[in-house]
Amino acid sequence: MAARGAPRRRLVGLEFAGVGAIAMLSVLAVSWRQDWSLIVPLVLALVTFPGTLVYARLLAGEP
């Protein structure tokens, strides 16, 4: 979904993939019972949101 279609639809696909990856990594970290591995999904969540804002700002210039 993030590889085809209009840029706005790709942005939605990118967000969906980010949420899925964060959820999957969080579940794995909890199932392994290792607190240190929760750092990865937290960092991914912190990086995904600003990345989406930058991408959306680039799309704002398109008709």
mmCIF file as Biopython writes it, N, C-alpha, C and O atoms, coordinates in Angstrom:
data_model
#
loop_
_atom_site.group_PDB
_atom_site.id
_atom_site.type_symbol
_atom_site.label_atom_id
_atom_site.label_alt_id
_atom_site.label_comp_id
_atom_site.label_asym_id
_atom_site.label_entity_id
_atom_site.label_seq_id
_atom_site.pdbx_PDB_ins_code
_atom_site.Cartn_x
_atom_site.Cartn_y
_atom_site.Cartn_z
_atom_site.occupancy
_atom_site.B_iso_or_equiv
_atom_site.auth_seq_id
_atom_site.auth_asym_id
_atom_site.pdbx_PDB_model_num
ATOM 1   N N  . MET A ? 1  ? 0.815  -1.182  0.000  1.0 0.0 1  A 1 
ATOM 2   C CA . MET A ? 1  ? 0.000  0.000   0.000  1.0 0.0 1  A 1 
ATOM 3   C C  . MET A ? 1  ? 0.867  1.259   0.000  1.0 0.0 1  A 1 
ATOM 4   O O  . MET A ? 1  ? 0.474  2.284   -0.556 1.0 0.0 1  A 1 
ATOM 5   N N  . ALA A ? 2  ? 2.030  1.185   0.613  1.0 0.0 2  A 1 
ATOM 6   C CA . ALA A ? 2  ? 2.886  2.364   0.667  1.0 0.0 2  A 1 
ATOM 7   C C  . ALA A ? 2  ? 3.740  2.511   -0.583 1.0 0.0 2  A 1 
ATOM 8   O O  . ALA A ? 2  ? 4.441  3.512   -0.727 1.0 0.0 2  A 1 
ATOM 9   N N  . ALA A ? 3  ? 3.700  1.541   -1.488 1.0 0.0 3  A 1 
ATOM 10  C CA . ALA A ? 3  ? 4.544  1.594   -2.671 1.0 0.0 3  A 1 
ATOM 11  C C  . ALA A ? 3  ? 3.786  2.033   -3.922 1.0 0.0 3  A 1 
ATOM 12  O O  . ALA A ? 3  ? 4.410  2.417   -4.911 1.0 0.0 3  A 1 
ATOM 13  N N  . ARG A ? 4  ? 2.463  1.985   -3.899 1.0 0.0 4  A 1 
ATOM 14  C CA . ARG A ? 4  ? 1.676  2.321   -5.086 1.0 0.0 4  A 1 
ATOM 15  C C  . ARG A ? 4  ? 0.657  3.391   -4.756 1.0 0.0 4  A 1 
ATOM 16  O O  . ARG A ? 4  ? 0.329  3.630   -3.593 1.0 0.0 4  A 1 
ATOM 17  N N  . GLY A ? 5  ? 0.165  4.028   -5.802 1.0 0.0 5  A 1 
ATOM 18  C CA . GLY A ? 5  ? -0.927 4.978   -5.625 1.0 0.0 5  A 1 
ATOM 19  C C  . GLY A ? 5  ? -0.458 6.411   -5.483 1.0 0.0 5  A 1 
ATOM 20  O O  . GLY A ? 5  ? 0.714  6.742   -5.667 1.0 0.0 5  A 1 
ATOM 21  N N  . ALA A ? 6  ? -1.417 7.233   -5.151 1.0 0.0 6  A 1 
ATOM 22  C CA . ALA A ? 6  ? -1.154 8.661   -4.987 1.0 0.0 6  A 1 
ATOM 23  C C  . ALA A ? 6  ? -0.291 8.896   -3.747 1.0 0.0 6  A 1 
ATOM 24  O O  . ALA A ? 6  ? -0.308 8.090   -2.817 1.0 0.0 6  A 1 
ATOM 25  N N  . PRO A ? 7  ? 0.447  9.978   -3.732 1.0 0.0 7  A 1 
ATOM 26  C CA . PRO A ? 7  ? 1.312  10.252  -2.573 1.0 0.0 7  A 1 
ATOM 27  C C  . PRO A ? 7  ? 0.566  10.308  -1.248 1.0 0.0 7  A 1 
ATOM 28  O O  . PRO A ? 7  ? 1.095  9.878   -0.222 1.0 0.0 7  A 1 
ATOM 29  N N  . ARG A ? 8  ? -0.648 10.829  -1.255 1.0 0.0 8  A 1 
ATOM 30  C CA . ARG A ? 8  ? -1.412 10.895  -0.006 1.0 0.0 8  A 1 
ATOM 31  C C  . ARG A ? 8  ? -1.785 9.501   0.487  1.0 0.0 8  A 1 
ATOM 32  O O  . ARG A ? 8  ? -1.799 9.256   1.694  1.0 0.0 8  A 1 
ATOM 33  N N  . ARG A ? 9  ? -2.083 8.600   -0.418 1.0 0.0 9  A 1 
ATOM 34  C CA . ARG A ? 9  ? -2.388 7.218   -0.019 1.0 0.0 9  A 1 
ATOM 35  C C  . ARG A ? 9  ? -1.128 6.499   0.459  1.0 0.0 9  A 1 
ATOM 36  O O  . ARG A ? 9  ? -1.192 5.655   1.353  1.0 0.0 9  A 1 
ATOM 37  N N  . ARG A ? 10 ? 0.001  6.831   -0.131 1.0 0.0 10 A 1 
ATOM 38  C CA . ARG A ? 10 ? 1.256  6.230   0.325  1.0 0.0 10 A 1 
ATOM 39  C C  . ARG A ? 10 ? 1.590  6.685   1.735  1.0 0.0 10 A 1 
ATOM 40  O O  . ARG A ? 10 ? 2.156  5.925   2.520  1.0 0.0 10 A 1 
ATOM 41  N N  . LEU A ? 11 ? 1.241  7.918   2.056  1.0 0.0 11 A 1 
ATOM 42  C CA . LEU A ? 11 ? 1.462  8.419   3.409  1.0 0.0 11 A 1 
ATOM 43  C C  . LEU A ? 11 ? 0.643  7.624   4.417  1.0 0.0 11 A 1 
ATOM 44  O O  . LEU A ? 11 ? 1.134  7.300   5.499  1.0 0.0 11 A 1 
ATOM 45  N N  . VAL A ? 12 ? -0.594 7.309   4.072  1.0 0.0 12 A 1 
ATOM 46  C CA . VAL A ? 12 ? -1.438 6.492   4.947  1.0 0.0 12 A 1 
ATOM 47  C C  . VAL A ? 12 ? -0.836 5.100   5.097  1.0 0.0 12 A 1 
ATOM 48  O O  . VAL A ? 12 ? -0.824 4.547   6.196  1.0 0.0 12 A 1 
ATOM 49  N N  . GLY A ? 13 ? -0.340 4.534   4.012  1.0 0.0 13 A 1 
ATOM 50  C CA . GLY A ? 13 ? 0.304  3.226   4.079  1.0 0.0 13 A 1 
ATOM 51  C C  . GLY A ? 13 ? 1.559  3.244   4.933  1.0 0.0 13 A 1 
ATOM 52  O O  . GLY A ? 13 ? 1.833  2.292   5.664  1.0 0.0 13 A 1 
ATOM 53  N N  . LEU A ? 14 ? 2.308  4.310   4.841  1.0 0.0 14 A 1 
ATOM 54  C CA . LEU A ? 14 ? 3.514  4.453   5.657  1.0 0.0 14 A 1 
ATOM 55  C C  . LEU A ? 14 ? 3.164  4.527   7.135  1.0 0.0 14 A 1 
ATOM 56  O O  . LEU A ? 14 ? 3.831  3.908   7.964  1.0 0.0 14 A 1 
ATOM 57  N N  . GLU A ? 15 ? 2.135  5.273   7.467  1.0 0.0 15 A 1 
ATOM 58  C CA . GLU A ? 15 ? 1.688  5.362   8.859  1.0 0.0 15 A 1 
ATOM 59  C C  . GLU A ? 15 ? 1.194  4.004   9.364  1.0 0.0 15 A 1 
ATOM 60  O O  . GLU A ? 15 ? 1.502  3.605   10.488 1.0 0.0 15 A 1 
ATOM 61  N N  . PHE A ? 16 ? 0.432  3.302   8.532  1.0 0.0 16 A 1 
ATOM 62  C CA . PHE A ? 16 ? -0.083 1.992   8.922  1.0 0.0 16 A 1 
ATOM 63  C C  . PHE A ? 16 ? 1.061  1.010   9.164  1.0 0.0 16 A 1 
ATOM 64  O O  . PHE A ? 16 ? 1.030  0.238   10.122 1.0 0.0 16 A 1 
ATOM 65  N N  . ALA A ? 17 ? 2.066  1.042   8.297  1.0 0.0 17 A 1 
ATOM 66  C CA . ALA A ? 17 ? 3.222  0.157   8.481  1.0 0.0 17 A 1 
ATOM 67  C C  . ALA A ? 17 ? 3.984  0.510   9.752  1.0 0.0 17 A 1 
ATOM 68  O O  . ALA A ? 17 ? 4.459  -0.379  10.459 1.0 0.0 17 A 1 
ATOM 69  N N  . GLY A ? 18 ? 4.101  1.785   10.043 1.0 0.0 18 A 1 
ATOM 70  C CA . GLY A ? 18 ? 4.776  2.203   11.272 1.0 0.0 18 A 1 
ATOM 71  C C  . GLY A ? 18 ? 4.043  1.746   12.517 1.0 0.0 18 A 1 
ATOM 72  O O  . GLY A ? 18 ? 4.661  1.262   13.466 1.0 0.0 18 A 1 
ATOM 73  N N  . VAL A ? 19 ? 2.732  1.897   12.517 1.0 0.0 19 A 1 
ATOM 74  C CA . VAL A ? 19 ? 1.934  1.459   13.669 1.0 0.0 19 A 1 
ATOM 75  C C  . VAL A ? 19 ? 2.019  -0.053  13.826 1.0 0.0 19 A 1 
ATOM 76  O O  . VAL A ? 19 ? 2.128  -0.560  14.943 1.0 0.0 19 A 1 
ATOM 77  N N  . GLY A ? 20 ? 1.970  -0.769  12.711 1.0 0.0 20 A 1 
ATOM 78  C CA . GLY A ? 20 ? 2.084  -2.229  12.772 1.0 0.0 20 A 1 
ATOM 79  C C  . GLY A ? 20 ? 3.430  -2.681  13.310 1.0 0.0 20 A 1 
ATOM 80  O O  . GLY A ? 20 ? 3.502  -3.611  14.113 1.0 0.0 20 A 1 
ATOM 81  N N  . ALA A ? 21 ? 4.487  -2.033  12.873 1.0 0.0 21 A 1 
ATOM 82  C CA . ALA A ? 21 ? 5.821  -2.393  13.353 1.0 0.0 21 A 1 
ATOM 83  C C  . ALA A ? 21 ? 5.983  -2.083  14.836 1.0 0.0 21 A 1 
ATOM 84  O O  . ALA A ? 21 ? 6.577  -2.867  15.576 1.0 0.0 21 A 1 
ATOM 85  N N  . ILE A ? 22 ? 5.460  -0.951  15.266 1.0 0.0 22 A 1 
ATOM 86  C CA . ILE A ? 22 ? 5.542  -0.594  16.686 1.0 0.0 22 A 1 
ATOM 87  C C  . ILE A ? 22 ? 4.767  -1.594  17.528 1.0 0.0 22 A 1 
ATOM 88  O O  . ILE A ? 22 ? 5.246  -2.032  18.574 1.0 0.0 22 A 1 
ATOM 89  N N  . ALA A ? 23 ? 3.569  -1.957  17.077 1.0 0.0 23 A 1 
ATOM 90  C CA . ALA A ? 23 ? 2.757  -2.927  17.823 1.0 0.0 23 A 1 
ATOM 91  C C  . ALA A ? 23 ? 3.441  -4.289  17.884 1.0 0.0 23 A 1 
ATOM 92  O O  . ALA A ? 23 ? 3.478  -4.921  18.940 1.0 0.0 23 A 1 
ATOM 93  N N  . MET A ? 24 ? 3.982  -4.742  16.754 1.0 0.0 24 A 1 
ATOM 94  C CA . MET A ? 24 ? 4.640  -6.043  16.711 1.0 0.0 24 A 1 
ATOM 95  C C  . MET A ? 24 ? 5.870  -6.070  17.621 1.0 0.0 24 A 1 
ATOM 96  O O  . MET A ? 24 ? 6.068  -7.033  18.362 1.0 0.0 24 A 1 
ATOM 97  N N  . LEU A ? 25 ? 6.683  -5.037  17.573 1.0 0.0 25 A 1 
ATOM 98  C CA . LEU A ? 25 ? 7.875  -4.993  18.411 1.0 0.0 25 A 1 
ATOM 99  C C  . LEU A ? 25 ? 7.524  -4.887  19.889 1.0 0.0 25 A 1 
ATOM 100 O O  . LEU A ? 25 ? 8.220  -5.448  20.736 1.0 0.0 25 A 1 
ATOM 101 N N  . SER A ? 26 ? 6.450  -4.172  20.202 1.0 0.0 26 A 1 
ATOM 102 C CA . SER A ? 26 ? 6.021  -4.071  21.603 1.0 0.0 26 A 1 
ATOM 103 C C  . SER A ? 26 ? 5.541  -5.413  22.130 1.0 0.0 26 A 1 
ATOM 104 O O  . SER A ? 26 ? 5.868  -5.796  23.254 1.0 0.0 26 A 1 
ATOM 105 N N  . VAL A ? 27 ? 4.767  -6.128  21.327 1.0 0.0 27 A 1 
ATOM 106 C CA . VAL A ? 27 ? 4.283  -7.452  21.746 1.0 0.0 27 A 1 
ATOM 107 C C  . VAL A ? 27 ? 5.449  -8.411  21.927 1.0 0.0 27 A 1 
ATOM 108 O O  . VAL A ? 27 ? 5.470  -9.182  22.887 1.0 0.0 27 A 1 
ATOM 109 N N  . LEU A ? 28 ? 6.412  -8.376  21.026 1.0 0.0 28 A 1 
ATOM 110 C CA . LEU A ? 28 ? 7.586  -9.244  21.166 1.0 0.0 28 A 1 
ATOM 111 C C  . LEU A ? 28 ? 8.378  -8.904  22.424 1.0 0.0 28 A 1 
ATOM 112 O O  . LEU A ? 28 ? 8.838  -9.803  23.128 1.0 0.0 28 A 1 
ATOM 113 N N  . ALA A ? 29 ? 8.539  -7.633  22.706 1.0 0.0 29 A 1 
ATOM 114 C CA . ALA A ? 29 ? 9.293  -7.226  23.897 1.0 0.0 29 A 1 
ATOM 115 C C  . ALA A ? 29 ? 8.601  -7.690  25.171 1.0 0.0 29 A 1 
ATOM 116 O O  . ALA A ? 29 ? 9.257  -8.146  26.107 1.0 0.0 29 A 1 
ATOM 117 N N  . VAL A ? 30 ? 7.282  -7.576  25.208 1.0 0.0 30 A 1 
ATOM 118 C CA . VAL A ? 30 ? 6.545  -8.010  26.396 1.0 0.0 30 A 1 
ATOM 119 C C  . VAL A ? 30 ? 6.561  -9.529  26.514 1.0 0.0 30 A 1 
ATOM 120 O O  . VAL A ? 30 ? 6.689  -10.062 27.616 1.0 0.0 30 A 1 
ATOM 121 N N  . SER A ? 31 ? 6.434  -10.227 25.395 1.0 0.0 31 A 1 
ATOM 122 C CA . SER A ? 31 ? 6.420  -11.693 25.458 1.0 0.0 31 A 1 
ATOM 123 C C  . SER A ? 31 ? 7.785  -12.256 25.848 1.0 0.0 31 A 1 
ATOM 124 O O  . SER A ? 31 ? 7.856  -13.320 26.462 1.0 0.0 31 A 1 
ATOM 125 N N  . TRP A ? 32 ? 8.867  -11.560 25.501 1.0 0.0 32 A 1 
ATOM 126 C CA . TRP A ? 32 ? 10.205 -12.015 25.899 1.0 0.0 32 A 1 
ATOM 127 C C  . TRP A ? 32 ? 10.532 -11.617 27.332 1.0 0.0 32 A 1 
ATOM 128 O O  . TRP A ? 32 ? 11.517 -12.091 27.897 1.0 0.0 32 A 1 
ATOM 129 N N  . ARG A ? 33 ? 9.713  -10.746 27.925 1.0 0.0 33 A 1 
ATOM 130 C CA . ARG A ? 33 ? 9.892  -10.262 29.298 1.0 0.0 33 A 1 
ATOM 131 C C  . ARG A ? 33 ? 11.252 -9.599  29.505 1.0 0.0 33 A 1 
ATOM 132 O O  . ARG A ? 33 ? 11.924 -9.814  30.514 1.0 0.0 33 A 1 
ATOM 133 N N  . GLN A ? 34 ? 11.632 -8.801  28.536 1.0 0.0 34 A 1 
ATOM 134 C CA . GLN A ? 34 ? 12.886 -8.057  28.634 1.0 0.0 34 A 1 
ATOM 135 C C  . GLN A ? 34 ? 12.561 -6.575  28.456 1.0 0.0 34 A 1 
ATOM 136 O O  . GLN A ? 34 ? 12.212 -6.122  27.366 1.0 0.0 34 A 1 
ATOM 137 N N  . ASP A ? 35 ? 12.683 -5.849  29.537 1.0 0.0 35 A 1 
ATOM 138 C CA . ASP A ? 35 ? 12.309 -4.439  29.511 1.0 0.0 35 A 1 
ATOM 139 C C  . ASP A ? 35 ? 13.185 -3.607  28.581 1.0 0.0 35 A 1 
ATOM 140 O O  . ASP A ? 35 ? 12.708 -2.641  27.986 1.0 0.0 35 A 1 
ATOM 141 N N  . TRP A ? 36 ? 14.434 -3.962  28.452 1.0 0.0 36 A 1 
ATOM 142 C CA . TRP A ? 36 ? 15.337 -3.167  27.630 1.0 0.0 36 A 1 
ATOM 143 C C  . TRP A ? 36 ? 14.921 -3.185  26.159 1.0 0.0 36 A 1 
ATOM 144 O O  . TRP A ? 36 ? 15.227 -2.248  25.422 1.0 0.0 36 A 1 
ATOM 145 N N  . SER A ? 37 ? 14.230 -4.236  25.725 1.0 0.0 37 A 1 
ATOM 146 C CA . SER A ? 37 ? 13.849 -4.312  24.314 1.0 0.0 37 A 1 
ATOM 147 C C  . SER A ? 37 ? 12.646 -3.427  23.982 1.0 0.0 37 A 1 
ATOM 148 O O  . SER A ? 37 ? 12.282 -3.309  22.812 1.0 0.0 37 A 1 
ATOM 149 N N  . LEU A ? 38 ? 12.029 -2.809  24.975 1.0 0.0 38 A 1 
ATOM 150 C CA . LEU A ? 38 ? 10.956 -1.847  24.707 1.0 0.0 38 A 1 
ATOM 151 C C  . LEU A ? 38 ? 11.499 -0.523  24.181 1.0 0.0 38 A 1 
ATOM 152 O O  . LEU A ? 38 ? 10.736 0.323   23.715 1.0 0.0 38 A 1 
ATOM 153 N N  . ILE A ? 39 ? 12.805 -0.345  24.255 1.0 0.0 39 A 1 
ATOM 154 C CA . ILE A ? 39 ? 13.415 0.889   23.754 1.0 0.0 39 A 1 
ATOM 155 C C  . ILE A ? 39 ? 13.225 1.010   22.244 1.0 0.0 39 A 1 
ATOM 156 O O  . ILE A ? 39 ? 12.986 2.104   21.732 1.0 0.0 39 A 1 
ATOM 157 N N  . VAL A ? 40 ? 13.331 -0.099  21.539 1.0 0.0 40 A 1 
ATOM 158 C CA . VAL A ? 40 ? 13.239 -0.068  20.073 1.0 0.0 40 A 1 
ATOM 159 C C  . VAL A ? 40 ? 11.876 0.442   19.595 1.0 0.0 40 A 1 
ATOM 160 O O  . VAL A ? 40 ? 11.843 1.369   18.786 1.0 0.0 40 A 1 
ATOM 161 N N  . PRO A ? 41 ? 10.743 -0.118  20.058 1.0 0.0 41 A 1 
ATOM 162 C CA . PRO A ? 41 ? 9.468  0.436   19.583 1.0 0.0 41 A 1 
ATOM 163 C C  . PRO A ? 41 ? 9.220  1.875   20.049 1.0 0.0 41 A 1 
ATOM 164 O O  . PRO A ? 41 ? 8.564  2.645   19.348 1.0 0.0 41 A 1 
ATOM 165 N N  . LEU A ? 42 ? 9.732  2.238   21.211 1.0 0.0 42 A 1 
ATOM 166 C CA . LEU A ? 42 ? 9.560  3.620   21.663 1.0 0.0 42 A 1 
ATOM 167 C C  . LEU A ? 42 ? 10.326 4.595   20.774 1.0 0.0 42 A 1 
ATOM 168 O O  . LEU A ? 42 ? 9.812  5.659   20.428 1.0 0.0 42 A 1 
ATOM 169 N N  . VAL A ? 43 ? 11.540 4.239   20.410 1.0 0.0 43 A 1 
ATOM 170 C CA . VAL A ? 43 ? 12.325 5.098   19.516 1.0 0.0 43 A 1 
ATOM 171 C C  . VAL A ? 43 ? 11.675 5.154   18.137 1.0 0.0 43 A 1 
ATOM 172 O O  . VAL A ? 43 ? 11.628 6.211   17.509 1.0 0.0 43 A 1 
ATOM 173 N N  . LEU A ? 44 ? 11.172 4.010   17.670 1.0 0.0 44 A 1 
ATOM 174 C CA . LEU A ? 44 ? 10.489 3.987   16.374 1.0 0.0 44 A 1 
ATOM 175 C C  . LEU A ? 44 ? 9.262  4.888   16.391 1.0 0.0 44 A 1 
ATOM 176 O O  . LEU A ? 44 ? 8.990  5.587   15.415 1.0 0.0 44 A 1 
ATOM 177 N N  . ALA A ? 45 ? 8.532  4.876   17.482 1.0 0.0 45 A 1 
ATOM 178 C CA . ALA A ? 45 ? 7.358  5.751   17.595 1.0 0.0 45 A 1 
ATOM 179 C C  . ALA A ? 45 ? 7.769  7.220   17.590 1.0 0.0 45 A 1 
ATOM 180 O O  . ALA A ? 45 ? 7.090  8.053   16.990 1.0 0.0 45 A 1 
ATOM 181 N N  . LEU A ? 46 ? 8.868  7.539   18.250 1.0 0.0 46 A 1 
ATOM 182 C CA . LEU A ? 46 ? 9.332  8.927   18.290 1.0 0.0 46 A 1 
ATOM 183 C C  . LEU A ? 46 ? 9.865  9.401   16.945 1.0 0.0 46 A 1 
ATOM 184 O O  . LEU A ? 46 ? 9.799  10.592  16.641 1.0 0.0 46 A 1 
ATOM 185 N N  . VAL A ? 47 ? 10.389 8.490   16.139 1.0 0.0 47 A 1 
ATOM 186 C CA . VAL A ? 47 ? 10.952 8.860   14.841 1.0 0.0 47 A 1 
ATOM 187 C C  . VAL A ? 47 ? 9.875  8.871   13.753 1.0 0.0 47 A 1 
ATOM 188 O O  . VAL A ? 47 ? 9.950  9.671   12.820 1.0 0.0 47 A 1 
ATOM 189 N N  . THR A ? 48 ? 8.889  8.002   13.862 1.0 0.0 48 A 1 
ATOM 190 C CA . THR A ? 48 ? 7.862  7.889   12.831 1.0 0.0 48 A 1 
ATOM 191 C C  . THR A ? 48 ? 7.007  9.149   12.733 1.0 0.0 48 A 1 
ATOM 192 O O  . THR A ? 48 ? 6.715  9.618   11.633 1.0 0.0 48 A 1 
ATOM 193 N N  . PHE A ? 49 ? 6.610  9.690   13.865 1.0 0.0 49 A 1 
ATOM 194 C CA . PHE A ? 49 ? 5.719  10.855  13.842 1.0 0.0 49 A 1 
ATOM 195 C C  . PHE A ? 49 ? 6.354  12.077  13.181 1.0 0.0 49 A 1 
ATOM 196 O O  . PHE A ? 49 ? 5.727  12.663  12.297 1.0 0.0 49 A 1 
ATOM 197 N N  . PRO A ? 50 ? 7.562  12.492  13.561 1.0 0.0 50 A 1 
ATOM 198 C CA . PRO A ? 50 ? 8.162  13.642  12.859 1.0 0.0 50 A 1 
ATOM 199 C C  . PRO A ? 50 ? 8.436  13.354  11.382 1.0 0.0 50 A 1 
ATOM 200 O O  . PRO A ? 50 ? 8.344  14.249  10.543 1.0 0.0 50 A 1 
ATOM 201 N N  . GLY A ? 51 ? 8.769  12.113  11.073 1.0 0.0 51 A 1 
ATOM 202 C CA . GLY A ? 51 ? 8.975  11.762  9.671  1.0 0.0 51 A 1 
ATOM 203 C C  . GLY A ? 51 ? 7.713  11.938  8.851  1.0 0.0 51 A 1 
ATOM 204 O O  . GLY A ? 51 ? 7.763  12.388  7.707  1.0 0.0 51 A 1 
ATOM 205 N N  . THR A ? 52 ? 6.594  11.585  9.433  1.0 0.0 52 A 1 
ATOM 206 C CA . THR A ? 52 ? 5.313  11.763  8.760  1.0 0.0 52 A 1 
ATOM 207 C C  . THR A ? 52 ? 4.991  13.242  8.584  1.0 0.0 52 A 1 
ATOM 208 O O  . THR A ? 52 ? 4.457  13.645  7.550  1.0 0.0 52 A 1 
ATOM 209 N N  . LEU A ? 53 ? 5.309  14.039  9.576  1.0 0.0 53 A 1 
ATOM 210 C CA . LEU A ? 53 ? 5.061  15.475  9.457  1.0 0.0 53 A 1 
ATOM 211 C C  . LEU A ? 53 ? 5.891  16.092  8.330  1.0 0.0 53 A 1 
ATOM 212 O O  . LEU A ? 53 ? 5.403  16.950  7.594  1.0 0.0 53 A 1 
ATOM 213 N N  . VAL A ? 54 ? 7.129  15.661  8.199  1.0 0.0 54 A 1 
ATOM 214 C CA . VAL A ? 54 ? 7.983  16.177  7.122  1.0 0.0 54 A 1 
ATOM 215 C C  . VAL A ? 54 ? 7.432  15.756  5.768  1.0 0.0 54 A 1 
ATOM 216 O O  . VAL A ? 54 ? 7.376  16.561  4.839  1.0 0.0 54 A 1 
ATOM 217 N N  . TYR A ? 55 ? 7.025  14.500  5.655  1.0 0.0 55 A 1 
ATOM 218 C CA . TYR A ? 55 ? 6.474  13.995  4.400  1.0 0.0 55 A 1 
ATOM 219 C C  . TYR A ? 55 ? 5.177  14.728  4.054  1.0 0.0 55 A 1 
ATOM 220 O O  . TYR A ? 55 ? 4.950  15.071  2.893  1.0 0.0 55 A 1 
ATOM 221 N N  . ALA A ? 56 ? 4.332  14.966  5.047  1.0 0.0 56 A 1 
ATOM 222 C CA . ALA A ? 56 ? 3.079  15.687  4.809  1.0 0.0 56 A 1 
ATOM 223 C C  . ALA A ? 56 ? 3.350  17.130  4.388  1.0 0.0 56 A 1 
ATOM 224 O O  . ALA A ? 56 ? 2.630  17.683  3.557  1.0 0.0 56 A 1 
ATOM 225 N N  . ARG A ? 57 ? 4.369  17.727  4.953  1.0 0.0 57 A 1 
ATOM 226 C CA . ARG A ? 57 ? 4.705  19.103  4.561  1.0 0.0 57 A 1 
ATOM 227 C C  . ARG A ? 57 ? 5.188  19.147  3.115  1.0 0.0 57 A 1 
ATOM 228 O O  . ARG A ? 57 ? 4.884  20.092  2.387  1.0 0.0 57 A 1 
ATOM 229 N N  . LEU A ? 58 ? 5.936  18.134  2.699  1.0 0.0 58 A 1 
ATOM 230 C CA . LEU A ? 58 ? 6.366  18.071  1.304  1.0 0.0 58 A 1 
ATOM 231 C C  . LEU A ? 58 ? 5.175  17.885  0.372  1.0 0.0 58 A 1 
ATOM 232 O O  . LEU A ? 58 ? 5.155  18.429  -0.733 1.0 0.0 58 A 1 
ATOM 233 N N  . LEU A ? 59 ? 4.180  17.116  0.818  1.0 0.0 59 A 1 
ATOM 234 C CA . LEU A ? 59 ? 2.987  16.898  0.000  1.0 0.0 59 A 1 
ATOM 235 C C  . LEU A ? 59 ? 2.097  18.134  -0.071 1.0 0.0 59 A 1 
ATOM 236 O O  . LEU A ? 59 ? 1.302  18.272  -1.001 1.0 0.0 59 A 1 
ATOM 237 N N  . ALA A ? 60 ? 2.221  19.020  0.888  1.0 0.0 60 A 1 
ATOM 238 C CA . ALA A ? 60 ? 1.359  20.203  0.924  1.0 0.0 60 A 1 
ATOM 239 C C  . ALA A ? 60 ? 1.573  21.098  -0.292 1.0 0.0 60 A 1 
ATOM 240 O O  . ALA A ? 60 ? 0.671  21.840  -0.683 1.0 0.0 60 A 1 
ATOM 241 N N  . GLY A ? 61 ? 2.733  21.033  -0.878 1.0 0.0 61 A 1 
ATOM 242 C CA . GLY A ? 61 ? 3.006  21.847  -2.053 1.0 0.0 61 A 1 
ATOM 243 C C  . GLY A ? 61 ? 2.424  21.283  -3.331 1.0 0.0 61 A 1 
ATOM 244 O O  . GLY A ? 61 ? 2.366  21.987  -4.339 1.0 0.0 61 A 1 
ATOM 245 N N  . GLU A ? 62 ? 1.987  20.021  -3.320 1.0 0.0 62 A 1 
ATOM 246 C CA . GLU A ? 62 ? 1.419  19.397  -4.517 1.0 0.0 62 A 1 
ATOM 247 C C  . GLU A ? 62 ? -0.056 19.749  -4.663 1.0 0.0 62 A 1 
ATOM 248 O O  . GLU A ? 62 ? -0.750 19.951  -3.667 1.0 0.0 62 A 1 
ATOM 249 N N  . PRO A ? 63 ? -0.538 19.823  -5.910 1.0 0.0 63 A 1 
ATOM 250 C CA . PRO A ? 63 ? -1.973 20.114  -6.116 1.0 0.0 63 A 1 
ATOM 251 C C  . PRO A ? 63 ? -2.852 18.931  -5.788 1.0 0.0 63 A 1 
ATOM 252 O O  . PRO A ? 63 ? -4.074 19.017  -5.910 1.0 0.0 63 A 1 
#
